[in-house]
Amino acid sequence: MDWNLIKTFLAVAEQRTLLAAAETLRLSQPTVGRHIDELEAATGLTLFIRGRRGMSLTEAGLSLLDDARGMAKEADHFLLRASGRASEASGPVRITASDIVATYLLPPILVALKEAEPGIDIELVPSNTVANLLARDADIAIRMTRPIQNDLVAVKVNDFAMGVYAHERYLEKAGTPQRMEDLFGHRMVGYDRDTLILNGMKALGIQGDRSLFTFRTDDQVAYWELVKAGAGIGFGALWLGRQTPQLRQILPELKIAALPMWLASHEELRTSLKIRRVMNFLREAITAMPLSA
């Protein structure tokens, strides 16, 4: 049986109209209707009830829906395996990383990668959400937590040492904190709804809520730019603090937990030459960076 007929059946079942299914499949509406007619003729079943509100599955159609979805899933795995066996180091590679890493760490690495692998095009996706590598939202993910999805290959490449920072202009006006307790008398920059900073402060023995922060944002890049602009005292990676000479690290004795850095990809892509070369390049480049101190 033609697989395209089953793809069309699944699209119509999920979209509920021939027009919506046609748009999803990038086919004409008459072609979609013809596919359904051919499938019903081949199976000898009436799969849909055609009404004013669209296409509704019959009992027979419903009984085949899970099988069609299973076939679609297997087809996706087939394409994933085929992609993993690409023999040429050319074409696009999609990399996702947190906003901070994508903005401040990766650009020079990716430029060097392009020079080393001119046939590979880089698609960079700044995102703080965990991309679903199984669904090919990205080929390679750089994350601060170890990926827990099945069928992923992950390797730890470095650690982010963290510190407390403020602009020298702010410290000249407000003074430099000498003890952890002194932070309460200063303007602090924190996250808005994200509790990551509050949880880290709690681990240091500092209790409080978001009202501790004079400036609040969940955008990591905007957060760091506020600290750089002298908004107040904030938290950041040591390597990031070294990029701005006007920033001063304060309370260096605070033992803030380092953030691990993981490189991950789907195991089916290990045989892809272009993915393997990008993974190896990123691993060597990031591992060699002085991020842990």
WOQUI-V965631 format. One record per residue. RES is the residue in three letters. NEAR is the number of other ideal C-beta (glycine too) atoms within 10 Angstrom. Layout:
RES NEAR
RES NEAR
This chain:
MET 9
ASP 11
TRP 10
ASN 14
LEU 19
ILE 19
LYS 19
THR 26
PHE 24
LEU 20
ALA 21
VAL 27
ALA 20
GLU 13
GLN 18
ARG 15
THR 14
LEU 24
LEU 13
ALA 17
ALA 26
ALA 21
GLU 14
THR 16
LEU 18
ARG 6
LEU 19
SER 12
GLN 14
PRO 10
THR 13
VAL 25
GLY 18
ARG 14
HIS 24
ILE 20
ASP 12
GLU 15
LEU 22
GLU 18
ALA 9
ALA 11
THR 15
GLY 7
LEU 15
THR 12
LEU 22
PHE 21
ILE 11
ARG 12
GLY 8
ARG 4
ARG 8
GLY 16
MET 21
SER 13
LEU 17
THR 14
GLU 9
ALA 14
GLY 23
LEU 12
SER 12
LEU 19
LEU 15
ASP 9
ASP 11
ALA 19
ARG 14
GLY 10
MET 14
ALA 15
LYS 10
GLU 10
ALA 13
ASP 13
HIS 13
PHE 10
LEU 12
LEU 18
ARG 13
ALA 11
SER 18
GLY 18
ARG 12
ALA 15
SER 9
GLU 10
ALA 17
SER 14
GLY 13
PRO 10
VAL 25
ARG 19
ILE 25
THR 24
ALA 25
SER 21
ASP 16
ILE 20
VAL 23
ALA 21
THR 17
TYR 17
LEU 23
LEU 22
PRO 11
PRO 10
ILE 16
LEU 18
VAL 11
ALA 12
LEU 20
LYS 13
GLU 8
ALA 12
GLU 18
PRO 10
GLY 11
ILE 20
ASP 13
ILE 15
GLU 11
LEU 16
VAL 14
PRO 16
SER 16
ASN 18
THR 10
VAL 15
ALA 23
ASN 12
LEU 26
LEU 15
ALA 11
ARG 15
ASP 15
ALA 22
ASP 22
ILE 20
ALA 26
ILE 21
ARG 22
MET 17
THR 10
ARG 12
PRO 17
ILE 8
GLN 15
ASN 7
ASP 11
LEU 18
VAL 15
ALA 17
VAL 14
LYS 12
VAL 20
ASN 20
ASP 16
PHE 21
ALA 17
MET 19
GLY 20
VAL 22
TYR 24
ALA 25
HIS 21
GLU 13
ARG 12
TYR 22
LEU 17
GLU 10
LYS 8
ALA 15
GLY 11
THR 15
PRO 18
GLN 9
ARG 8
MET 15
GLU 10
ASP 14
LEU 21
PHE 11
GLY 9
HIS 17
ARG 16
MET 22
VAL 25
GLY 27
TYR 18
ASP 12
ARG 8
ASP 17
THR 12
LEU 15
ILE 19
LEU 18
ASN 10
GLY 16
MET 20
LYS 12
ALA 11
LEU 15
GLY 8
ILE 15
GLN 9
GLY 14
ASP 9
ARG 14
SER 8
LEU 16
PHE 21
THR 14
PHE 17
ARG 18
THR 19
ASP 13
ASP 14
GLN 21
VAL 15
ALA 12
TYR 25
TRP 26
GLU 14
LEU 20
VAL 25
LYS 18
ALA 13
GLY 18
ALA 20
GLY 20
ILE 25
GLY 24
PHE 22
GLY 24
ALA 23
LEU 19
TRP 18
LEU 22
GLY 22
ARG 12
GLN 13
THR 15
PRO 8
GLN 11
LEU 23
ARG 16
GLN 14
ILE 18
LEU 18
PRO 9
GLU 6
LEU 17
LYS 9
ILE 17
ALA 13
ALA 17
LEU 18
PRO 15
MET 24
TRP 17
LEU 24
ALA 21
SER 26
HIS 25
GLU 14
GLU 21
LEU 25
ARG 13
THR 14
SER 24
LEU 16
LYS 22
ILE 24
ARG 15
ARG 17
VAL 26
MET 23
ASN 11
PHE 17
LEU 23
ARG 15
GLU 11
ALA 18
ILE 18
THR 14
ALA 10
MET 13
PRO 10
LEU 20
SER 14
ALA 8
